[in-house]
Amino acid sequence: MRGSDGRRLRMFVVLLLLPINLDCRSASSTIDSFFDSILSEEMCSNALTENSTLPTSCGDEYNQKDGFMGLVERLLEHQCDLVDPLRGSELQPALQDEQEVDFVVVGAGTAGSVVARRLSEASEEWKVALLEAGGSYPTATMVPSTYYSYSKPNMTINWDFELEPQMHACHGMHEGKCRYPRGKVMGGTGMLNGMMYMRGNPYDYDEWARAGNKGWSYHDVLQYFKLSENNIDLGEIYREEFHGTSGPVTVSKFRNYPQFAEKLLAAAQEMGYRTNHDMTGEHQIGFSLAQATNFNGSRVSSYNAYISPYVGNKENLIISPYSFVTKVLINSEGRAIGVEYKRDDKTYKVYARKEVILSAGTIQSPQILLLSGIGPRTHLEEMDISVVKELHRVGENLQNHVSFSALFEIKEECLENNNLNAESLLLFLTKRQGPMTSTGLSQVAGFIRLNETDVFPKTVPDIQVFFDGFLANCSLDGHSRCSDKYLIKITPTLLRPKSKGAIKLRSSNPADPPMINANYLSHVQDRKTLIEGIRFAMNMSRTAALKNYLTLVKYSGHCYEEEFDTDEYWDCAIRHWTNPENHQSGTCAMGGSEDDSVVDSSLKVHGIRSLRIIDASVMPNIISGNINAPIIMIAEKGSDMIKADWTIGV
């Protein structure tokens, strides 16, 4: 009997016996035997070079010899559909020094993966080089429930940028500094995020267009949202008017959600909000189980959707991991002709016949511009960098959603507080079902409007409400157990911040992380709106649906001088326990002139030929929601612009 056939037979026997009449000990023995049978088979060939990361992502206490998290990781490495197809070959140089291609794309994250795929499929004669500073993704990142674990500071796939100390925020963090997790891996931050599929509000894009960015209204960009999307939930709620079904990115609700999610939605309904609707369709405001970029119980990043199918079988697409781009090469005529990059501590160059596209993200696209001599003259001269093009808005206009998590204790007689256990692992391995296929309560999302005095339309939210809890991400022993208390978070998030920051170089050394001053909560209205969001969370906890279950937990360590639950207390709290969301944008903003922007509406860098930026940094104003889907849209539209300029029909 072949190995795969034998595994299917054993799987069938396990699933047949478990629900019938086995006692707990017999069931556990049966599951253990099934796990052993998987491990006895040959590992996926491209997983053989993978280093262990999952136990470390949970914490030092999980990183034990023969521990449960190590078992989870080894079993996942036998799931060949989850393993990065590039793994095993990424250490071999893909580019020759000073090789010439048609397009150089910097960054294999959410945007760069889209651009590289679309350009390489536009013409077999176009040779496209995709450079990424990181390597193959850890297989466990494909499991939705692990999404938070890999954003921790000690993970090698995380750039883990540290902010400068903030005047109005992050005071309770180590040294008063918040952090930005950013993906240093094939797939970029798309391998770290919560996969939530949101588009923001139509008003966001109409606002871009009114600012002079022709072609970027909601009417203009909707087609690109649909182009990228394969929405498999299409029906009464998710309508064809708003969604596509033939794109590379599969979108659907997760296969599993905690029962407590129903109580949260009931509370929202009790407060008068629409529930279980399409938050990317006709009405954004309301609460729902959100759709996410996932397929068959596992993560879908842009890299998975756009690049993975082409690994090893598309000659005109050259994928170069572990290639850290240090500068754009610009000739004496002001034209970008390639990039310089480091790999294995050696410096190389790759040249572009047509264009260089920076898709390095909101932090590193402006950093690369500055290192290349494009930016504010005074700052470049301070760094002893020759000025190639003075653009004083490079690195300015940094925007992000900022939040605060209200902590609540759930009280019930018995709550299963270990959602990752042998049974849920079995469900994932055999059926791609169960708690590992979702992000727990994080898949519940809400949009509300609190500040009625603002000038934008009433259909535009100013707060997004996130939730957190019941995540099947880490377990010491894989056993189920009950608890009489459990902690969850309700997290109001500022969607339209008035506070803006900036990015500057720390030095002229590309290896030094940039100086990031987010300037969080510096505008008084941001603080007022966020405190109103906290009040909303408190009111939500007092609804009939939740009041018998939730008790507010007071943070310790700061704000003792303020009376608890006053505006003064919450003002102190948001300054100390500030949450930067991972939605950074705006540092190479799109606009009509060099005075107010870095790129034009075609995403071309002002004053430099053959250089574009295609990522979240080009957003002139941050959108009202998670930004992964909008970045994909920007990349789809940007790719069409490039193809149109080089005579390929679109």
N, C-alpha and C positions, 0 to 999 in steps of 0.2 A: 504493500500500500504506500502510495506517495505521501510525503510529509504533509502537504496541504490538505490532502484528502483525509489523512488520519486526524489532523487537527479539527477538521469540520465534524468528523464523527464524534470525537471526544467532546467538542463544544455542544453538539446536539444532546449527548447523554447527560452532561452537566446541567443544561437548561431544563431537560426533562425531569431530572430527579429532584432538583432543588425545591420546586414549589410543592412537592407531594408530601412526604412524611419523614424526611430525614430530620433527626434532632440537630441541635446547633453544632455539636461536636462532629457528627458525621458530615454535615454540610461543609464545615470548615475544612475537614480532611479532603473532601471531594474537590473543593476549590483549590486547595494547596496542590493536589495532584495535577490538576489542570494547569496551574501555573508552572509546575515543574516540567510538564510535557512541552510547554511552549519554550521554556529555557533550554531544553535538551535539543531543540532543533537549531539548525544553522541560522545565525543572525543575518539580517539584511546586509548584503555585502558592503553597501555604502554607509553602514552604521559602525563598521569595525574600527574606524578611526575616532569615534566620538568620545570625548572626555566627559566624566561625570559632572553634572551641574545641578540636577534637581534637588538632591538632599541639601546642598549648600544654599540653594535658593530659599529653603524653608528656615534655615538657621543652624547654628553649630550643633545643637542637641539632636538634630535629625541626621547629621552626617556621621553615622555610626556603622561599623562593619556589620554586614548582613542585616542592616536595618530595613524597615518597610519601604522607605522612600527610595532606597537603592533598588529594591525589588521592583517597584513601580517603574523606575527608569529603565531597568533591563528589559522588562516586559514590553515597554513602549518601543524600544529599539528593535523589537521583533515585528513591529507593525510597519511593514515596508511602505505602505501608502502615506505614512506620516514623516518618514525620513527625508531630509533634504536631498534631492537627486544630485546636487553638486558635491555633496560630502564624499570625501575620498579622492577627489580630483582637484580640490581647491588649492592644494599646496604647489601644484605644478604651474609655472608661469604661463599665462594665456597670451600675453603680449610680448613682442620683441621690443627692445629699447629703440626709440625713435621710429616705431612703426607708424604708418600713415593709414588713417581710416577716413570715412566720410563724416561721421558724427562721434563726438566723445560725450557721453552722459556721465556726470559725476554724482554718484549716490544711487544705490540699488534699493532705496526705500519705497515709500508709497508712490511718490511721483516718478522717480527715475525708472522704476520697473515698467510703468505704463509707457513712458516716452521711448525707452529702448525697444520694447516690443512693437509699438506702432510704427516706428521708423524702420525697423528691420523687416517687417512684413510688408511695408509699402513698396519696396523694390529689392529684389534679390541682388541687384548691383550695388546697393548701398551697404557699406560695411559699417557696423555700429559697435563701438566699444563701451561697455558698461563697467565703471570702476566703483568699487565699494571698499571702504576701510576695514570692515569686518569680514568674517567668514561665514560658513554655513550655520544655520540656526540649530540650536539644540532641539532634538526631537520632541521633548516635553513641552516646548512652547506651542506646539500644535494642539495641545489639550486646553480647551477654553478655561477650565477652572484654575489653571496655573498662571493666568495673565498677570496677577499682581506680583507673584513671586520673583519674576525675572526683571522687575523694575527696581529691585533693591540695589543699594550702592556697590555691593561687593561682586556683582555679576559682570563677567567679562564682556557680555554683549551690550552693556549699558555704558554710554559715555559718562553718565553721572556728573553732569555739569553742576557746579556750585555757584549760587548767586552771591553777589556782594551783600554785605549787611544792609538791611532795609530800615528806613527811618520809621515806617508805619506798619511793618509786617514782619513775620518770621522771628519775633523776639524770643519765642519759646524753643526754637530749634538750636542745635549745637552751634555755638559761636554766632547765634543770631542769623544763620544762613539757611535758606531753603535750597532745595535741589531740583534739578531738571533731569529726570530719566529720559535719555534719548537712545534709540537703537543703533548699536554699532555691530551690524549683522546683516546678512542678506535678508531683505524685507524691512530693514530699518525699524522705526518705532511701530510699524505695523505688526511686528512680532511681539510687542510689549503691551499694546493697547487692549481695551476691553471690547473691541470689535463692534461697538455700537454704530448702527447705520443711521446717521442723522444728516440733514442737508442744511440746517438753519432755516431762515425765513425768506420768502421771496423778496421782502423789503430789503434784506441785506444786499442782494445783488443789484436791485434797482438803485440802491444808494451808490454802489460802485459806478454804475453807468451814469448817474446824475453828476458824479464828480469828474466826468470827462473820459471815462474808460468805455469807449464805444465797443459794443458787442458783448458786454458782460452783464446785461440785465437778466432777470430771471427767465424771461421768455427766450433769451439767447442761449442760456446755459442749460436749460432743462433737457435739451436733446443730448447733451454730453453726460448728464447724470444717467439718462436712460441707456445711452450707448454702452456704458461700462457694466450695466447691471443685468443679472439673471435672477429676477425675483421669483422664487418658487412658491410664494404665498399668495400669488395673484388671485383675486376673487372679489367678494363683496366689499371687503375693507381696503385691500390694496389693489387699486384700479390701474388699468393699462394707460389711462390718461396721464398718470404720473410715473409709471414704472416700466422698465425694460425687461425683456426675458431672454435676450440672446447675447448678453455681454459676458465677459470672462469672470466677473465677480458675483459669486452666488450669495444671495441675500435671503434670509428667512429668520423667523423667530427661533430661538434655541429649542432644543428638543426636551428640555427639562426646566422646571422652575420650582423653588421652594413653596410650600403651601402658604407660608406667611405672606407671600406676594399678593395673594388674593385679599388679605386683610388690608394691605396698603392701598390697593385699588379701590376697595370698598370705602376706605376713609376718604380718598380723593373724591369719589362720587358723592359721598355724604356732604363734602364741602362745596359741591356744585360744579365739579369739573367733569368734562367729557372723559370717558375711559375706553380703553381697548379700541382705539382708532388709529388711523395712519398719521403719525406725527410728521411725516415727510410729504403729506398730500395736501388736502384742502384746508385742514385745520391743524396748526401746530400746537396750540395751547391745550393742555389736558395731560392725562396720565395713561401709560400703557406699558405692557411688556414690549420692549423695543425689538425691532428687527436688528440683526447683526450679520456681519460678513462671516458666515460659517457654512460648512457643507458636510453632510454625513457625520455630524457630531464633532467636527474639528474646525480649527481656525482657517480662515481664508484671508491672507494678506495679499497685497498687490503682487508681491514676488511669487506667491503660490499660484495666483490666477494668471499673471501675464508672462512670467519668465520660466517657472519650473517646467511647463510642458515643452519648452524649447531647449532645455539643457542637454547638450550633447548631440542635438540633431538639427541645428540651424547654423550653417557655416558662416553666414554673414553677421551673426551676433556673437561677439567676443565678450565673455564674462570674466572679469578680473577681480577676484576677491583679495583681501589683504593689501589693497592698493590705496594708500592714504594720499589724497591729492593735496598738494601744498601751495600751488599757485596756478593761475591761468597765464599762458604764454601769449604775449601781445606784441605784434611786430611794430615797426616804426610808423606804419600807416594807420595804426589804431585798430587793427584787426586781430581778433582772437584766433590763434593758429594751433592751439593745443593746450595740454596741461603738463605740469611736472608732478610726479608722485613718488612716494617712497614705498618700497616693498622689501622686506627682509633687510632693513637698514641700508638699502642702496637706493640711489636716486635714479629715476628713469623719466623719459618723456614719451608722450604719444601725441601725434599731430592729427589735426582735423582739417580735411579738405573743405568742408562746408561749414560746420558750426560746432561750438562747444555749448553744452547745456548744463548749467549748475542745478542740481536737484539734491543738494546737500542738506536742505532744511533751514529752518528759521534761524538757527544759531550759526551753522557753519557755512551757509552760502554767503552771508555778509563777511564772515571771517576770511573766506577765500578771496573775496573781492578786495578786502583791505590788504591782505598779504600780497596781492597782485598789483597794488598801487592804485586802486580805484576806491575813492572815498574822500572824506574831509581832508583838505590839504594840511591843516594844522596838526591833526592827529597822525597822519602819515609821516609828517616831518618829525614829530615827537618820537615815532618808532624807527626813525632813520630808514624809511622806505621811500624809494623814488616815486614821485607822483606821475602816474600814467594818465589818469583822468580824474579831475576833481568832481566828486559827487557828494555833496555834504549830507544827503539823506541816507547814505549807506549805514546800516546798523541802527538807525533811528526808528521810531514808531513801533517798538516792541510792545505787543499786546498779548494778553493771555486771560483766560477765565480763572478767577480766583474764588476759593470756596472756604467754608467752615463746616466741620462735621459735628453735629449734635449727637451725643452718645446716649443710647437708651438701653436699658436692661429689659429683656423679655422674661416674664415670669409665667411658667406653665408647670404642670406636674411633671411632665417628661418631654424634654426636647432632645432629639438626637443631635448631639453637638459635634459629631465627628463624621462629616459627610463623605470623607475619603476613607473608605474601608475596603476590606476584601470583596464584599458583595458589590459595591459600586464600581470597583476596579474590574471585576468580572463582567459586569454589564457593559462597561466601555469596551473591553477587549472583544467581546463576543457579538454585541449588538450595536455598538456606538450609541448607547442610551445611558440614562442615569445622570447623577449630579456632575460628573466630570465633563459632560457635554455643554455645560453652561457656566455663567459667571455668578450664580447664586442670585441674591437680591440686587446685584449691580445691573441686571438687565431691566429692572423697573426704572422708568424715567418719567419725569414730569416737567412741563413748561408752564410757568405762571407769569402773570403781569401784576406787579405790586405798585410801582410808581406811576400813578395816573397823571402826574403833572408833566411828564416828559413829552416831547413833541412828536415822537414817532407813533404810528397807528396803534390802536388798541389790540390789534391782532398779533402784535409783535411782543414776545415775552422778554422780561428783563432778568428772570431767574430760572435756571434749570435745577431741578431737584434730583439728586442721585441718592441711591440707597446702597448699603453694603452689609453683607452678612450671609451666613449659610454657604460659604465657599468651600468646595471640595478640593483644597489645594495641598494640604500637608497633614500628615498623621505619623505619630511615633510608632504605633504598633499595628495599625490596620483594623483595630477592633471598634465595633459600635458600642456606644454607651449613652446613657441618659444623663441629663443635667437639669436642675431646677431653675437655672438661669442661663441667659445667653445674651451677648451684646450685639446690637446692630447700630448702624449709623444712618442718620438722615442728613443729607449734605446739600444745603442751598448753595448755588453757584452763580456768581455774578456774570451775566452774559454780555453786557454792553459797558465794559469798564471805561471810565473817563481817564483813568491813570494810565500813562504810557511810559515805557522805559527805553533803554538803549543798550547796544552791544558795542564794545570797543576791544581792541587788541590789548593783551597783557604785555606782549613783547612781539618782536619780529620773528620769533621762533614758532613755526607752525604747530609744534608739539605742545606748546603752552595753551591751556584752555583760555578762551576769551573772558574778558570782564563783562559780567551780565548784571546790569542794574535794572531790575524789573519795575521799580518804583511803585510797588503794589500799595493800594489803598491810600495813595497820597491825596487823592481828591475826596473831599468830605462826602460827596454824594455817593461814592462807591461804598463808603463805610455805612452810611444810612441805609442804602438799599440792601446790603448784605445783612444788616441787623434785622431789617424787615423780613428777610428770608428766614432767619433763625426764628423769629416770631411765628412765621408760617409753620415751620417744623414743629414748634411747641403746640400750636393749635391743632395740627394734624394728629399729634399724639393724644390729644384730649377728645377726639371724636369717639362716638359710640363704638366704632369698629376697632379702635385701638386702646382706649383708656384702661381697659382691664388687663392689658398685656404689657404696656410700656411704662417705664419709670425713668425719668431723666437722671443721668449720671453726671455729677459735677467733676470737671477736670481738676487736677491737683497741681500745685507747684507755683501758680501765679495768680494774680488778680484777687488776693485775699482782702486787699484794702477796699474793694468795691462790694456793695451789697449784691448778693446773688440774684440773678434774673432781672436786674435793672439794665437800662440802656448803657449805663456806664460800665457795668460788668461785661456785657457782650462786646462793647467797643474794645475793652481791654483784651477779651478772649480772642477776638479775630486778629488782633495785632500779634498775639503770642502763638496761637495754634492755626496759622495760616496754611491753607492747602493750595499750592499752585497746581492747576490742572495741566494736563499735557497737551495743551492746545495753542502753543506758541505760534505767533504769526506776525507779519507786517514789516519786517526789517529790511526788505528790498521792495518797498511798496510800488504798486503800479499807479501811474498817473500821467498827466499831460505834458509835464515839463521837468527839466532837471531841478527846478527850484523846489518842487513838492514831491518828487518820487525818484526811484532808481531805474525802473523799467517803464516802457510805454505799454499801450494796450495790446501790443503783439508780444509782450514779455521780453523785448529786446532791451539790453542795457543801454541807457542813454550815452551816446558818444563813442561807443565801442561796437564795431561791426562784428557780426558772426558770433555774438555772445548773448545767450538768453538765460533767464532764470525761470524755472518751472517748479515751484513748490509752494508751501504755505507762506513763505516770506513775501510773496508778491501781493497778498491780500491787503488792500488799502485800509480796510476796517475788518475786524474779526467778525465772523458770522455767529449767529445765535444758536449754537449747539456744538456737538462734537465735529471735528474738522476732517476726519479721515475721508469720508465720501466727497466733500468739497475739494480736497487735494487731488483725488482721482479725477474729478471733473476738470479741474484746472489743467491736469496733465493730458487728458484727452483733447481738450480744446487747444492747448499749446502744441500738441503733436500735429493736429490738423493745420495750424498756422505754419508750422515748419514745412509740412508737405506742400502746402499751397505756394510757399515762397520758392520751392525747388521743383515746381512744375508737375508735381504728382497730384492727380485729381483727387478731391475729397468729397 
